[in-house]
Amino acid sequence: MKSIYLVLIAVCSLFVSCNSEPTLQKFFVENQEKKDFIALDISPTILNIDKASLTGEQKKALESFDKMNVIAFKANDKNKAEYEVEKAKLNTILKDEKYQELIKVGSGSQGASVSFVGTEDNIEEFIFYANKKENGFAVVRVLGDKMNPNDVMNMMSVLQKANLDLEQLKPLQDIMK
């Protein structure tokens, strides 16, 4: 009898742990190798920042920042149908209640939004999403630990001081032209 309960518990936990709902993480993983997508992971170490030149708030923001994941779809005449399918998948994911939208601008053919996961005092990730029908779309996930909106704004000022090799970001620049 005990073994039946153990088997039932094991099967139930297996079903609970296998969440088939689409997530942004799954979207990134499933599409990072596809030909129409460009994927980048940016860690704080490639920012090449002189920490001595940062303010206390900027240092705190940099410490709360773990990494950025970027994925972009480059639209062209040959992949318009796939663009619409992938954009629809992304829009469905971002409508999930765990992604709390801060701002949304634009119309049907182009637009942008900023969302976050977590609470206002403990943000786990910020999501920047932009799309333009002629060019494609891009999603940037800023992942961190105990971030808040001020940390993200300070991180933007830190990025301005960064000694980034912009050649690494050239594929994204080409998409968003």
Steps between C-alpha positions, in 0.01 A plus 500: 500500500785737585660440162177597322495833683865560417435427132198732500699778665784456250262510202317806635824687559614412149186654351527810716866555412441465124346839432416521131390862509702727273748726678742762383789277605366215286450741209866604522625142524282366218591777257863590570634262233241574228626675186273806519589570863800670656570421865750667733582461868664801660661465842629784716860393432491608135400853597864594577406762758735689728310446825687786666318744270155376604275658760376293793160456334663388174716246687188364675322474165796319345511256793127422461546427129575137407474501121303606196352258250416639160313328220396663177314385192613658172197527272526496122276430199556124526409452868199728556274210599756368752544855635126521570496156667800575723370848587163348597675243724696778668191716550319204659790441739519867600125509573554254786422669832854436631628758247384830646491764228640841590461676168387426149526725195433464130248355261436163336792515253754628751528553870689445820431401858678475833392233750641340812478180702496518878393777734587869485764454773635166376498486122641178356499612139413793278377431149542749217310402185496689171362408161480659158329303224760589237801410720391239753499500877739489792460398862749593770480326837693677775547240774607589848465461871284734707486765227266793512404756233775737620759225452395459138521875437843510669606200294419697185738774614762233578464364146578848365832489688575146383783436258293258290618353174204614290589249229348235728167682479514570125245227410244672724576842355437364151157364602379818667595739218 
